[in-house]
């Protein structure tokens, strides 16, 4: 029987961006309660959640991803602003937004989503919105100060970085949180 793994495709963050995210979370934690915070080392810019896949499919999936990443040049991305999904009235997720060269990122995500859909992976129903999840809100009724945090969040920039490729991660869920293992890296090649 083929072993299955939980996997996703994401842009990994440089350590200095993770450090700034940690600082932002620490600032927010003083005023916001009722949030299950994501550990900064577990934060990625996810382009596609694959779910449970057979382990022997990693090679095939890698080949499909590589076909797209070799045509994308390194991207300058900015971690800026703060917001909630689905909205401020019924918040479930607190996030930092991604700016910069997002048009190329959105195009790449659509191509990967379409390619993987042709191979049986379900296409995302929601429009891709590049973000980094800071925390999950347990109950919007228990949280206060969120509107002010969003307003103050205009100053919560975590900096810019060059994204040089995508990484296929394996995610192992444990009682202490998810453990991520890099399975493959697909550099942006910038080929015409």
C-alpha positions in Angstrom: 0.0 0.0 0.0 1.3 3.4 -0.9 2.0 5.8 1.9 0.2 9.1 1.7 1.5 12.5 2.9 -0.1 15.9 3.5 1.5 18.4 1.2 1.4 22.0 0.0 3.3 24.3 -2.3 4.6 27.6 -0.9 7.2 30.3 -1.0 9.5 29.9 2.0 10.4 33.1 3.9 13.8 34.4 4.8 14.7 34.4 8.4 14.8 38.2 8.7 11.1 38.3 7.6 10.2 35.7 10.1 11.9 37.7 12.8 9.9 40.8 11.9 6.7 38.7 11.9 7.5 37.5 15.4 7.9 41.1 16.5 4.5 42.0 14.9 2.8 39.1 16.6 4.4 40.1 19.9 3.0 43.6 19.5 -0.4 42.3 18.7 -0.5 39.7 21.5 -0.4 42.5 24.1 -3.8 43.8 22.9 -5.5 40.8 21.3 -6.8 37.8 23.1 -8.7 34.8 21.6 -6.2 34.1 18.8 -4.3 30.9 18.2 -1.0 32.3 16.9 0.9 30.5 14.2 4.6 30.0 15.1 6.7 32.3 12.8 8.8 29.3 11.6 5.5 27.7 10.4 4.5 30.7 8.3 4.7 30.3 4.5 3.2 32.0 1.4 1.1 29.1 0.4 0.1 28.9 -3.3 -1.5 25.5 -3.3 -2.6 23.1 -0.6 -2.5 19.6 -2.1 -4.0 17.7 0.8 -3.2 14.0 1.2 -1.3 12.7 -1.8 0.4 9.3 -2.4 4.1 9.7 -1.6 5.1 8.3 -5.0 3.2 11.2 -6.7 5.8 13.7 -5.5 8.0 13.1 -8.6 5.1 13.6 -11.0 3.9 16.8 -9.2 7.5 18.1 -9.1 7.8 17.8 -12.9 4.5 19.7 -13.4 5.6 22.5 -11.0 9.1 22.8 -12.6 7.5 23.4 -16.0 6.1 26.7 -14.7 8.7 27.9 -12.3 11.5 27.9 -14.9 9.7 30.7 -16.8 9.3 33.0 -13.7 12.1 35.3 -12.7 12.8 36.0 -9.0 10.0 38.1 -7.5 10.4 41.1 -5.2 7.6 40.8 -2.6 6.7 43.0 0.3 5.0 41.9 3.6 2.7 44.8 4.4 -0.7 45.6 6.0 -2.8 43.5 8.2 -6.3 42.1 7.6 -8.8 39.4 8.4 -10.7 36.7 6.4 -13.5 36.6 5.6 -14.1 40.1 7.0 -13.8 42.3 10.1 -17.3 41.5 11.3 -16.8 37.7 11.3 -13.0 37.3 11.5 -11.6 33.8 11.3 -8.0 34.5 10.1 -5.6 37.3 10.9 -3.1 37.9 8.2 -0.3 40.0 6.8 -0.8 41.0 3.1 1.7 40.5 0.3 2.5 43.3 -2.1 5.2 43.9 -4.7 5.4 41.9 -7.9 2.2 40.1 -7.2 0.9 40.1 -10.8 3.5 37.5 -11.8 2.7 35.6 -8.6 -1.0 35.5 -9.3 -0.3 34.3 -12.9 2.0 31.5 -11.6 -0.6 30.4 -9.1 -3.4 30.2 -11.7 -1.2 28.2 -14.1 -0.2 25.7 -11.3 -3.8 25.4 -10.1 -5.0 24.7 -13.7 -2.2 22.2 -14.3 -2.9 20.3 -11.1 -6.6 20.4 -11.7 -6.0 18.6 -15.0 -4.3 15.9 -12.9 -7.2 15.5 -10.5 -6.5 18.0 -7.8 -9.4 20.2 -6.9 -9.2 23.8 -8.1 -9.4 26.5 -5.4 -13.0 27.9 -5.2 -11.7 31.2 -3.8 -9.6 33.7 -5.7 -6.0 33.5 -4.6 -5.1 36.3 -2.2 -1.4 36.3 -1.3 -1.1 36.5 2.5 0.7 35.1 5.5 -1.5 33.7 8.3 -0.6 35.2 11.6 -3.3 33.5 13.7 -6.7 31.9 13.7 -9.5 33.5 15.7 -11.2 31.1 18.0 -14.5 33.2 18.3 -15.2 36.6 16.9 -17.3 37.2 20.0 -14.4 36.8 22.3 -12.0 39.1 20.5 -11.8 42.8 21.2 -9.5 45.5 19.9 -9.3 44.0 16.4 -10.6 47.0 14.6 -7.9 49.2 16.2 -5.2 46.6 15.4 -6.2 46.6 11.8 -6.1 50.4 11.8 -2.7 50.3 13.5 -1.7 47.5 11.1 -1.1 50.0 8.3 2.3 50.4 10.0 3.0 46.7 10.3 5.3 46.2 7.4 7.7 43.2 7.8 9.9 44.2 4.9 10.7 43.1 1.4 12.4 40.0 0.1 13.3 38.2 -3.2 11.3 35.0 -3.7 13.6 32.8 -5.7 11.4 29.7 -6.1 8.7 27.5 -4.7 9.0 24.7 -2.2 6.9 21.5 -1.9 6.4 20.9 1.8 5.2 17.8 3.7 3.1 18.7 6.7 3.0 16.3 9.7 0.3 17.3 12.2 1.3 16.9 15.9 -0.3 17.9 19.2 2.3 20.7 19.4 1.6 22.0 15.9 2.5 21.1 12.4 6.1 20.0 11.4 7.1 21.0 7.9 9.7 19.1 5.8 10.9 20.3 2.5 10.5 17.7 -0.2 11.6 19.7 -3.3 12.6 23.2 -4.3 11.7 24.7 -7.7 13.9 27.7 -8.5 12.5 30.5 -10.5 14.6 30.4 -13.7 13.5 33.5 -15.5 13.7 31.7 -18.9 11.9 33.3 -21.8 
